[in-house]
Amino acid sequence: MQPAGRLALGVLAVAAGSVAALAQSAVISARSGLIHYVEGQVYVDDQLVETKFGIFPEVKENQQLRTEEGRAEVLLTPGVFLRLGENSSFRMITNRLIDTRLEFLAGAAVVEAEDIAKDNSVTVAYGDATVHPTKKGVYRFDSGPGELRVYDGLAEVTAGGQTVEVKEGHLIALDTLAVRKFDKTVTDALNRWSERRDAYVSMANVGAANTLRTSMYSGGNLFSSGWYWNPFFGMYSYVPGMGGMFYSPFGNPFFSPYDVYMAYMPGMYYYPGNYGNYGYAGGYGGAYNSVGYKSVPVPSRSGGSSSAGGHVGSVASGHGPSVGSSGSVSTGTVSSGSSGGISHGGGGGGVGAGGGGGSHH
């Protein structure tokens, strides 16, 4: 065999091995409680959490995770995040996907549900009350007054044999089950950090979904929603099954393997309309392509309209990982252009029409 032929076979073998490795590392353990990201001092029981690239500790059953001057993001069932603020804690009661139960102990926590699968369940206990989110949304827990705020979604709260539904824009006292409205525009550092984290996960979704698409990941998994690995960002992201895409409660796009190609196609417009309970909405144009994210009118959840470019632009004005045109990842400031779009920078350049890189924090 000629040297060129041997070299070609070698390249193919390495590529096949890389695809296999990506496929094997695509799905994480079928348990809730993976500690996905931490800042500052975070402990599991009395053990300081130390994360390394690609290695994530778990909160096992009956273990407690607590923060001091730090924050933590924990993956529960696919599409459901738990984010703890400073001086907060929870105990994992059971970590099965079909019945994930945890006890919120102290401080403040945000549960963000991109999607809640019919076969999976998440329940949060606090005192004598149990909270069961039933729709995708953002749910805020505070131990000081013992309250639940529903920024988006719907939750069932049970205590003393009584069950109360709590809708978007309402809070409930977890001891008396008294419900009242609250101002959703009032926010704090934990809510803003949760929104930034959602933006990073959304950006990682594009690469994770595209890896599944290009590697032809088999076994029916393309039809199943799940946590999937993005090796360039060094993090997991949520990839919905079936076709289509949807927006998270914070307004960030998430693509399935079948439709992620649209994120790379300049000038592509997509108007799927309303796909019912999955939250599919509006349209998008070239979401993460080289010509930027065009501003496309997107029907809002309240029946008005907003701009898809505006969604991403508001996120991109923060900080985050950046992707060069070669697919490599660098860091620096993520900026947005006048259209609020996201585009690939050249070489090791940054995400954003401004082209600078960004630090991930």
Order of alpha helices (4+ residues) and beta strands (2+ residues): alpha-beta-beta-beta-beta-beta-beta-beta-beta-beta-beta-beta-beta-beta-beta-beta-alpha-beta-beta-beta-beta-beta-beta-beta-beta-alpha-beta-beta
